Amino acid sequence: MENFLLALSVIFPIFVNLALGYVMMRFKILDDNSVKKINASVFKVFLPLLLFYNIYSTNIESALKPKLMLFAVLSIVILFFVLLFVIPLIEKDNKKVGPIIQGIFRSNFVIFGIPVATLLCTADDIGATSLLVAVVVPLFNVLAVFVMEFFRGEKVNFKNVLKGVITNPLIIASILGLVFAFLNIKMPSILVKSISDVAKIATPLALIALGASFTFKSVKGYIKQIIIGVLGKLVIVPFILLSVAVMLGFRNGDLVSLMVLYASPAAVSSFVMAQQMDADALLAGHFVVLGSIFSIFTVFMWILILKTLMLI
C-alpha cells in the first residue's frame, strides 16, 4: 500500500496539470497562439533555468556517472537501429515510418521525466538525471533528423543538425551548469534563490501547455500505428531496457533516471519536426497526446513495480 501511495503521489500532480491545461483550452482561457507562446517560453527560458539550477546545485563528483551515461547512449542508439530495421517491415508508408520510429525512441524526457525524477530522487540523483539531458537531448535531435530525412528520401544536412544541437537552449543551459559546477563558480545566494524560484515554473507550465494541446481528431484512421507506437514506447521498450539495466546492476537513483528516460511518452517536439519535414504530422501528434495520457498509468505501473521489487 505504501508503494501504491508513493507512485500515486508522483503521478497525480502530473495528471492534474495536464487536465488543467485541457480544461483551460476547452473553456477558451487558452488558445493555440497562447499555447505556442507558453511552449516557446518554457523551451527557451524556464526549462533551461531548471536544468542549469539542477546541475549547478549538485555535487558534481557524485552526480557525474559515466557508466549511467554510457548505458543510456548505447541503449538509445541500439534501439534506434533495431527500429530502423523492424518498423519498415510493419509499416510500408514512409510518411508514417519516420514518426513511428521517432515516437518510440525519442522521449519527453525533460518535460515529463524530470518531474517524476524530482519526486523520487535525492538532490544528487536529480543532478545526475539533469546531466543526462546534456547527453541525451543532442542524441535524440541528431537521430530524429536523420530518420525523418532518410524516409523523406533526402540527404541529411549534418551542418544544420549540428547547428540545431549547439543552439538548443537546453544544451546551452546544461553546458553552463557543468562549467559553473566544475569550476566551482559561486553565485550570490539571492541570485541562486531567484533562479530556483523562476525554475519552479517550468514543470507545471510545460504540462499545462501539453494538456492544452490534446486533440483527438482522426484517431480511427491510425489505430494500427498508434498501438505499435504507444505500446512500444510505454511498455515494450521500457520492459526490455529496464530489465537489461537491472541485470547490469543499476539501482535506486540511476534506475529512476533510466526509467524516466525510457518510459516517458513521445517528445512534444516530434510533432513539430514531423510537420516541418514532410512526414505524417497527425500521426506524430497522436503519439504525443495519447502517449501522454496513457503514460500516467504506465509510469505509475513502472514506479510501483520497481518500488515493490525494492530496486528504487
N, C-alpha and C positions, 0 to 999 in steps of 0.2 A: 504493500500500500504506500509506503514511504517513497519508493521509486516511481510509482504511478503519479503521485502528487508532485514530485520534483519535475518529471517530464512535462506534466500539465502546466506547471508554473513557468516553464521555459517557453512553451508553445503558445499559451493563451494570450500573452501580450502581443505577439506577432499577429495572431488571428484578429484581435481587437483593432489593431492599426490598419490591417488590410480591409476589414469590414467597414471601418470608419471612412476610409478613402472611397470605397464603393458607394456607401450611402451618401456621402457628400457630392459625388458625381451625379447620382440619380436625382438628388434634390437640387441640382444645378448650383450648388455652392462653389463647386469647381467646374471648369470646362476644359476642353482639350488644350487650349492655349495656356491656361494657368498650370496644368499638369506638366506641359513641356517646360515651362519656366521653373517649376519646382524641381523637376528632374535635372535640369541644367545646373541649378544652384547646388543640389545635392552632389552631383558628379564633380563640379568644378570647385566647390568651396567646402561644404560640410563633411563629406566623406574623406577628402584629403586631410582636413584638420583632425578628424578622428584617427586616421591611420598614423599621422605624424605624432599625435599625442600618445597613442598606444605604444609606439616604438620608443619615443623619447623618454617616457616614464618607466621603461622596462630595464631590468638588469640585463644588459645586452649579452653578457657572458653566459648566463643561464638560458636566455631566450634563443640564442643562435644555435640551431640544431641541424648540422649538416646532413645527418642521416635522415631526418624527417624531410628536409627539403629535397634531397636526392630521391627518396622514395616517391614523394609527391610528383616530381617532374617525370621520372621514369614511368610511373603508373599512368600518367595522363598521356604521354607520348605513345606508349604501347597500346592503350585503349584507343587512341586516335587512329592508329594504323590498322587495328583489328576492325574498327567500324568502317574504315575506308575500303576494306575488302568485303565485309559482310553486308552492309546496307544496300549497295548496288545490286546484290543478288536478290534482295527482297523487294526493293522499290526501283522501278525502271525509269521513272520520270526524273530527269536530272534536276529540274527545278525544285523537286521535293527532297532529293537525296542530300543536298548541302544542308538545308535546315534540320533534317533528321539527325545527321551526324553531329552538327553543331549543338543541337538541342540535348544530345546525350552526353557529350564530353565536356561542354562548357557550362559551368555552374554559376549561379548567382551568389558567388562565394562571399563577396563583400557586403552586399545589402542584406542577404538572408543568413549567411553563415556566421558573420562576426557577432550579431546579436545573440545567437544561440551559444557561441563560444564564451561570450562575456558572462553569461549567466551560469555556465558550467565550470569555468576555469579559474585558476589563480591569476594574479596580475602578470606574472612572468609567462604563463602559458598563453594568455591573451596576446602578449608581446610576440610570442613565437608564431601565433596564428596570423598576426598582423605582418610579421616579417615574410610569411609565406606569400602574402599578396604581392610583394615586390618581385617574387619569382614566378608565381602562377599567372598573374594578370597579363604580363607580356607574352607568356607562352600561349595562353588562351587566344590572345589577339592574333598572333602570328599564325597559329594553326587554323583559326576560324577564317581568316582572309585567304589562306592557301586553299582550303576546301571549297569555299564559295567561288573562288576564281577557277579552280580546277573543274568544277561541274558546270560552270558557265562557259567553259571552253576557251578561256582566255589565259594569257601568260600572267603569272603572278608578278606584280611590281614590288619587288622587295624593298626598293627605296622608299616607296610610300608606306609600306608596312613598318619599316624601321622608324620613319618619321612619326607615324601614329603612336608607336610604342614609347619613344623618348619624350613625346609631348603630352603623354597621358598624365593628367593631374594626379591620379592615384600612384603612378610610378614615381613622379617627381616628389610627392609627399613622403613616400616610403624611403626614397634615397636621402632626402633631407633629414628624416628621422634617424636614419642609420649614421649619417655624418655627425649629427649632434650627439648621438649616443656613443659612438666610437671615440670621438674627440673629447668627450666629457664636457661639452659646451653647456653651461648652465644659464638659463634664462631667469629673469626676475620672477619671483613666485606669483606676483599679481598678474603677469602676462601668462604664465602657465595655467593659472586658475581661469583666466578669460578664455584661453584656447579650450580648456576642458569643458567649460560651460557651453560654449558655442558648439563644440563637437558632439555634445549630447543630443543636439537637434537632428543629427544625421540619420540615425536609425529610424525613429518614428516618422520623420518626414519622407524618407525613401519608401517605407512600407505603405504610408498613406497614398503616395503617388502611384505606387504599384497597384494598390486596391482600386484606385480611381480609374486605372487603365483596363480593368476587367471588362471584357465583352465576349458574348457567346454566339456571335453570328457565324453561320455556315459550318457549324461543327459536324453536321451529318455527313458532309462530303469528305471528311478526313478521319473517320473512325479508325480505320486500319493504321494509318500513320501515327495518330495520337496515341493509340495503345502501345505501339512499338516505342515511340519516343518517351512517353511519360513513364511507362512501366520500366523501360530500360534505364532511364535517368534516376528514378526514385527507389527502385527495388533491386533490379538485377545487378547493375554496376556497383552500387554500394555493398551488396552482399558479397560479390566476388572480391572486390578490392579490400574491403574491411577484413574479410576472412584471411587474405594474404597478409595484411598488416598485423593482425593478431598473431598469426603463426610466426612472423618475424620479430615479435616481442614488443610491438608498440602498445602502450598502455596510457591510461589517465589523460593528461592534457594533450599529449601527442596524438592519441587516438581520437580525441574530440576534434582536434584540428583536421584530421583526415576525414572524420565522419561528416563535418560540415562542408568540407571540400567536395566530397563525392555525392552526398545526399541532398544538397541544396538544389532547388529547381533550376530550370534553364535561365541563363542570363538575360536580363531585360534588353541589353544591347544587341542580342542576337536578332531581335525583331527589326531593329533599325538597320542592321547590317544586311539582312535579307531584302529589305526594301531598296537599299542603295545598290545592291549587287545583282539585281535581276533574278532573284530566287522567289520562291513562294512565301511571301511575307505573311500571308494569312495563316499558313500552317505554323510558321515560326511564332506568331502571336498566340496561337492556341497552346503551343508548348509552354510559353511563359505563363499564361493565365491559368490553364488547367493544372500545370505542374506546380504553380504556387499554391493553388487551393489544396491539391492532394498531398503536397509536401507537409502541410500542417499535421496530417495524420501519419505520414510515413516517417517524418523526422521524430515525431512523438514515439513511434514504434521503435526506431533505432536507439533513441535515448533510453527507453525502457528496457530493451534487450541488453544493451551494453552495461547499464546500471545493475540489472538483475544478475548478470554474469560477473559482476564486480570487475569489469575491465576499465571502467572510467570512474 
